[in-house]
């Protein structure tokens, strides 16, 4: 089963790492940079997409770390 994509969002004056379709925070950080670094590492490890959101909730950037199938 595929793991859910990773999102970094602003929540309660912190930057939170969330997985899609999960209300719980995977982790919280004081800065967007710290959360982004951790979120990217998780997305790379899990082979999923990474979404970095602005404070207003809009997507600032998206990167894909999905594993390509081997022929």
N, C-alpha and C positions, 0 to 999 in steps of 0.2 A: 504494500500500500504506500502511495506517495505521501510524503510529509507536506504539511501546509506551508505556504509562502510566508516570508518574514516581512513585517512592517515595523518601521520606527515612527512613532507618533508622539505628539505632545499631549500629556495628560497629567493633571493635578500638579502643575509647575515642575514636572520632570519629563524626561524623554524615556518612553517605554518601548520595549521590544514586545511585539505581539505576533502571534501566529494567526493566520486567517481562520475565521469561524471559532475563535476562542476568546472569551472575554477576559481571561486572566492575563496578567503581564508575565512574560518570561523573565524580564529583568527591567530595572529602572536605573537611570543615570542622570546626573546633574546637567550634562552637556549633550548636545546633538552629536558632536564628534565622537564621544565615547560610545554612545548608543549605536551610532552608525558602524563603528569598527566592530563591535561585538555582533551586531546584526548581520553584517557581511560575512563574518566568520561562520556564523550559524548557517546562513544561506549556502555558503560554499560547501560546508560539511554535509548538509542535507541534500544538496543538489537541487535547490529551489530558487524561485525568484525573490529578489530583495527590493523593497519599496521604501524610499525615504520621503517622509511627508514634511511639509511646511507647518508652521504653527497653526495656520488656518485649516489644516487638514488636507489641502491639495497635495498631489504627488509632485515632489521636486525632481526625483529621478527614480529610474527603475533599471535594475541589472538582473540578468538571468544567469544563474549558475546551474541550470538544469543539465543533467548528464545526458550526453548524446548516446544513442544506442550503438553498440558495437556490431559491425556487420560480420 
